[in-house]
């Protein structure tokens, strides 16, 4: 079960990197002095990446928990 823990930790780290990237991308968009429509378009383009990163991180944490419980 140790491999499940390591795979889960890797997935969680990948998800965390995606979350940090989406935070940085939204902060850059806010600093760019865009119009309201352009800002909404850029944030809505980043939203799917944020949701995918959250999902990958959640799956990774679930794998870690399962690995610990079964190990």
C-alpha positions in Angstrom: 0.0 0.0 0.0 3.0 2.3 0.2 2.8 2.8 -3.6 -0.8 4.1 -3.2 0.4 6.6 -0.6 3.2 7.9 -2.9 0.9 8.1 -5.9 -1.7 10.0 -3.9 1.0 12.4 -2.6 2.2 13.0 -6.1 -1.4 13.7 -7.3 -2.0 16.0 -4.4 1.2 17.9 -5.2 0.2 18.2 -8.9 -3.2 19.5 -7.8 -1.7 22.0 -5.4 0.6 23.3 -8.2 -2.5 23.8 -10.4 -4.3 25.6 -7.6 -1.4 28.0 -7.1 -1.1 28.6 -10.8 -4.8 29.5 -11.0 -4.4 31.9 -8.0 -1.4 33.6 -9.7 -3.2 33.8 -13.0 -6.3 35.5 -11.5 -4.1 37.9 -9.5 -2.3 38.8 -12.7 -5.6 39.3 -14.5 -6.8 41.6 -11.8 -3.6 43.7 -11.9 -3.8 44.0 -15.7 -6.5 46.8 -15.6 -8.8 45.0 -17.9 -12.4 46.0 -18.6 -15.1 44.2 -16.7 -16.0 41.9 -19.6 -12.3 41.0 -20.3 -11.7 40.2 -16.7 -14.8 38.0 -16.5 -13.7 36.2 -19.7 -10.2 35.6 -18.4 -11.4 34.4 -15.0 -14.0 32.1 -16.6 -11.2 30.7 -18.7 -9.1 29.9 -15.6 -12.1 28.4 -13.7 -12.0 24.9 -15.4 -8.3 24.6 -14.6 -9.0 25.5 -11.0 -11.7 22.9 -10.7 -9.6 20.2 -12.4 -6.7 21.0 -10.0 -9.1 20.7 -7.0 -10.4 17.4 -8.3 -6.9 15.9 -8.8 -5.8 17.1 -5.3 -9.0 15.5 -3.8 -8.3 12.2 -5.6 -4.7 12.3 -4.3 -5.7 12.9 -0.8 -8.3 10.1 -1.0 -5.6 7.8 -2.2 -3.3 8.7 0.7 -6.1 8.1 3.2 -7.0 4.7 1.6 -3.3 3.7 1.5 -2.9 4.6 5.2 -6.0 2.8 6.2 -5.3 -0.4 4.3 -1.5 -0.3 5.0 
